[in-house]
Amino acid sequence: MNNIVDNIYYEVVRLRKNIDEIDIYGYLKSRKKPSRKRLYQRGVLILAADHTARMNTEVGNNPYALLNRKELLSRIVRLLMTEYVDGVLVIPDVLDEVLMANYILMERFGISLIDDKFIIASINRGGLKGSVFELDDKVTAYTPEDVKRLGLDAAKVLLQLDKDNYYTSNTLTYTTEVVRKTLDLDIPLFIEVFPVKRVNNEYKFTGDPYELASAINVVTALGYSNVNKLLKVPYVHDFKIVAESTTLPIYLLGGGSGKAKDFVHQLNEAMNAGDNVVGAVIGRNILFPIDINPIEAVKLMKNSI
């Protein structure tokens, strides 16, 4: 089976030739679904795999690492097979490939990648990284209606806040529309929020806990209720300031690729900052850690939450 997983890219390429004959989405709806209550309880680790749709492809010193779909897909599949990952944050192409990989593994080994796993849809990917319109982050992937129709478990929207950039107002509007629609459709919604400033033609998180807490208070006032909202935020020093700025559940995001063991220290500090810090959504720090292998990395992080 290890050989199949290592070469899952080639298996998926072959399967695509007959994709019209296979209902890869059928099992998505009929799978054993996780209890949505778990999203609000401590201990959930979600694998983030939605970077490439925004041209966010770098790992360490390699600006194009995530463009190798063979390597990326095999790592996603291998991590989903572990007990340490509770779900995956996806864009449409990644979900298609995970579902095709799931079909292959079910047919040959009776192994499901998606039973009892949260499948979370990434919504706005239009703010391409490094573009002049990055903060005008339009909905280009899933809509809330897609999430409901496909039987996915939750959605995620990104909101980078820069008060000096007019496009921030546009994305506030898009985000509010998503908040209202997910409320209407009874869909849990992760809002990834952080204040940014443009430095050397790139938007960077300001790193200020009070600015992050202020940004959180902007998104908690969007729409007509907070009953479906969860927050996804970066690590910052004095994380207790962030935790105490809201009563909503908080997930720590993984940030860029680096040393997994270093990130574990940040994760521990965040988890100890308040009872409303409940989990993590991590991508490259478990997909492509530079200090240990991905399985060791995800086990360390799962044990930290």
N, C-alpha and C positions, 0 to 999 in steps of 0.2 A: 504493500500500500504506500510506503514511503516514496517509491519510485513514481507512483501515480500522482501523488501530491506535488512532488518536485517538478513534474512535467504536466501539471494541470492546465497550463496555458495551451499546450499542444492538443490536449484532450478537448478543451473548449473550442479551439479553432476547428477541430474535426466535427464537433457536435453542431456547430453553426451551419454546416452544410445541409443539415436535416432539421433545422430549428423549427420550420413550419409544421413538422409532424409531432412536435413535442410541446406539451403544455407546462413550461417551466414555472408559470405563475400559479398553476393550480395548487401545487403543494404549499405555496406561500400562504394561501388562504386556509388550507385544511390542516396545516401544521399545528403542533401543540404550542399554543401561544403562552408567553409568560404573563403573570399577573401584573397589571399596570400599577398596582400598589407598591410593587418592588421599586419602581422608579423613585419613590418618595422616601424609601428606607435606606439606611446606611449599608454600604458594601457593594454597590453596583459599579462595574468597570465596563465601559463601552470602548470599542475599537473605532477610531476615526479613520475613515477611508474616503474622504470627500475633497481632498486637496487639489487634485489635478484639474478639476473643472474651473478653478480660478487661476490657472497657470502657476500654482504654488507647488513646485516640483523639486526643490532642492533638499538634499540630505547632507549635512556637514559641509564639506568643501565641493561637493558635486551638485551643480545647479540643476541637473537633469535626471537625477537618480530615479525619481518616481515615474519617469517616462518609460522605464523598462517594465512593461506590463507583465511579462513572464515572471520576473522577480517579485513584483508587488503582489500579484494574484496568489502565487504559491505561499507567500508569507501570510496574507490575509486568511487563506484557507487553513493553514497550519494552526494559526492562533485561534480561529473559530472552533477548531476541533478540541481545544483544551477546555478544562472546567473553569479556567480563570477568567475567560471573557464572557460577559453576560449579554453582549449584543454588538451591533455594528452600525455606524453612521455612514450612509451611502449616498452616492449619486447614481443616476439611472444606469450608466454603463457598468459600474461596479456591481450593482445589484443583479443585473442580467448575468454577469459572469459568475457571481456567487451562486445564483440559482442554477446555472448550468453545471457548475462544479458539484453542487448539492445533488443534482439529478444523477451525475456520473457516480458519485460515492454511494448514493442510495441503491442504484441499480447493481453495483458490483459488490458492495460490502454491507449494505443496510445501515449506513452511517449518515445521519442528518447533521448538516451544519447549522440549521436554522430552528430546529425544535427547541422551544423554551429559551430562545434568544430574541432580544429586542431588535427590531429592524427599524431604524430611524432615518427619515428622509431629510436630506439637506435641500433647502428650498432656494435661497438666493445665491447664485454663483456668478452673477453678471458683473460684479466689481472685480475685474481681472487685476491680479496683483501687479503693481508697478504702472498701471495705466493712469492716464489723466482723469479718468472717470471711476477710479477704484471705489470711491465712497458713494457713488451712485449705483448701489448694489441691487440691481433688478432681479426679479424672480425669473430664473432661466431653467431651473431643474423641475422638481416636483411642485405642484400646487397642493393646498390642503385637500382639495377635491380628489386629487390623485392618491393621496395618502389614504383617504377613506375607501376609495374604490379598490385599491390594490390590497387592502387589508394590512397595511403597515401599522406599526405600534405607536409612533410618535413622529414629530417633525422638529426641524431645527432651522432657525433663522439667524443670520449674522448681522450685527449692528456695530460698526466702528464709528465712534463719535469724535468729530473734530469741529469745534465751534467756529473755527476760522474757515471752514470749507462749506460752501453753499450746498454741495451735494448731500451733506449729512441730513439736511431737511427732507430731501427726496426719500432717502432710505428710512427715515423715521416714519414717513407716510406709508411706504411699502410694508414696513414691519407692523404698523398698526393694523393694516388691512389683513395681514396674516394672523395677527392675534385675534381679531374679531371673527374671522372665518374658522379658525381652529376651535374657538369657543363654541361657535354655532354647531360645529360638527363633532364636538366632544373629543378632540384630539389633544393629547399632551404636547406641549410646545417648549422646547429648549430655546432660550434666547442667549446667544453668545454675544456678550457686550464688553467693550473696553474703550477707554479714551485713547486717542492716538494723536500724534503730531508728525508732520512730514519732515523727514531728515534725510538729506542727500538723495532726494527723489524717491524715498520709500517711507511708508507709514509705519511708525514704531509705537508700540505701547508706551505710554508715559511712565508707567511704573509707580505711580503715586496712589497709595491706598485710599486717600480721601477723594481723588478724582474718580477712581473706580467705584467707590461707594456712591458717589453722586450720579455716575452713569447708571448704576443699578436702579437708583430711585427714579430715573427717567423711564426705564422700561417697565418698572412695576406699576407705573401710572398709565400705561398704554392700554387702550381698549376699555371694556366695561367690567372686567373681572380678572382676578389672578388665579382662579381655581385650577387652570390647566398649565400654569407657567412653571418652568424650572430654569435656573440660571446656569450658564456655562461661562466661566471667567478664568483669566490667567492668574498664576501665582504672583503675589506681591508681598513684600515684607510687611510686618504688622497685619497679618491677614485677619486678625480678630476685628479690626476696624471694618473690614469688608463683611465679615460674617454677621456682625451686629447691626449692619445697616438695613437688614431685611429679615423677614420671617420665611421667605421662600427657600426651597431646597437649592443648594449650590453644588455644582459639579466643577471640579478643577479641570481646566484644559491642559493638554500636554505641551503645547508650544513647539518650538523647533527641535530638530534632532540633536541629541547630545548624549551625555553619559546618563544611563538609566539610574545608576546609584545616586547621582546628584539629584535627579528629579525626585527620587523617593524621599529624600530629606525634605524637600519642598512640600510634597504630598502629605507627609506626616504632620508638618507644621499646620498646614491648611486644615486637615481633618481634626486636629486638636483645637481649632479656633472657635468651634461652635457646633451644637448639635444639628444645625441645619446644613452643615457641610457633609454631604452624604455619599459622594462618589467621584468618579473621574471619567473624562472622555479623552483618550490618549491615542495619538496616531504614530508619528515617526519615532517617538521615544520608546515604543515597544515594537514597531515594525522594523526600524533600522537603528537600534541602539549601537553606540560605537565602543562600548566597554564590555558588554556581555551579549550572549545570544538572545534572540527574541523570547524564547520560552522562559528562560531565567528572568528576563526583564518583566514579563507579564505576571509571573508568579510573585516576584517581589512587590509589584505594585498592587496586586490583588490583596496580598497580605497586609498592605499598609492602609487599606480602606475598610 
